[in-house]
Amino acid sequence: MRFLVLERFLAARYLAGAQGRPEGRRFLRFVTVVSIAGVAVGVASLVLALAIVRGFSGEIERKLVGFGAHVQVESLRDAPLDDSEALRASLEQRADVIDVAPVVQDFTLLRRSSRHIEGVSIWGAERVPDFVGANLSAGTATLAPAADRLDGIVLGAALARDLGASPGDRLTAFSPRSDGRTPGSVSARSFRVEGIFETDLADFDALYAFVSIDAARGLFGVGPDQATRLDVRIVDPSAAEPVARDIEESFGFPVMARSIYDVYHSLFSWVRLQQRIIPLVISVIVLVAAFNVVATLLMLILEKTAEIGLLVSIGTSAATVRRTFLLLGLLIGACGAAAGSLLALGMARLQQAYGLIKLPADAYFMRTAPVDPSLGDVVVVAAVTVLLCGASAYLPARFAASVRPVEALKTR
């Protein structure tokens, strides 16, 4: 692009030495710096907003999948799945499935004392999910019977506080389900608190208690080859919905398969709403910053009118002048985009390391704002910003190209 040598030289000179007449020199330089800073702030805000929204989505998905896997296979009859082991074996043979875990789950009353009784959801599993085990705040994730032959139970932190329970305490679960021979009877089973988990998912920490699947089957009168559902982890989480449909079609009635996005539809809808609205609102800052480039270039043109007239008088074409100020707009946008991107990535790194932005866990399901910066977001935001600044420079560039040499030189 040899024909742009003069334009690049002039644009770089105007940007690096943006100064006009002595009485307005400092002000013009200040306006140029402010214009670049405005673009930088807009870019940084948008990149950070995208990183936080991406972080929210990823963190909430990680927590929900940690509780319920990617696909949940249940029965349409509102009853336990029969032949669950055969169904499990069939699912494990699928190439897109990593793991299948049977779950026996139902609601019951959990009692520590006459004054501490709570309604809970007992979750019977072969082992505590890895995500729950990684978020223990006290005790261990043991579900096997202890020396006193009491099965272990792992509680959510909010539930443990409501019950006044701590590791080592004895709890009793009461279930209205019977074995079918004595209608209306209540079964009871004692557990020892082995661990307490805290995930910052308020509803989950206050509702769930994990026990061994055999203990849950005994409590709820579920057969040894039955399960409330099967939790399926798959290779590609983004394919959860088509995999769920395929499983349902493969096994037919009464098998029902739902992706994690369907099970927790309201939470994921909230995340998607954030993904749509926040970047749109923050984009206004970038748009305003791009339009500020118009004012900056117009001021610069007014200060450089005599110089532009001199260039035209010695043979510089109007197209060259126009391209010069278009390039200047692009340079302002590029400098602002680069500075804003670096600022955003630096702030994201600080947030990841120190959690500077705190959040109420009961409202946002986490204690600090999660950030997940994406190089793709940075590139797209920077490119769009530079293009917007270039487009904003079009009118000032046309104005500069229309300067008449005779009238311009009179201003010297």
Summary of the structure (lengths in Angstrom):
residues: 412
radius of gyration: 32.3
end to end distance: 33.0
largest distance: 108.5
contacts: 1376
relative contact order: 0.18
helix: 57%
strand: 19%
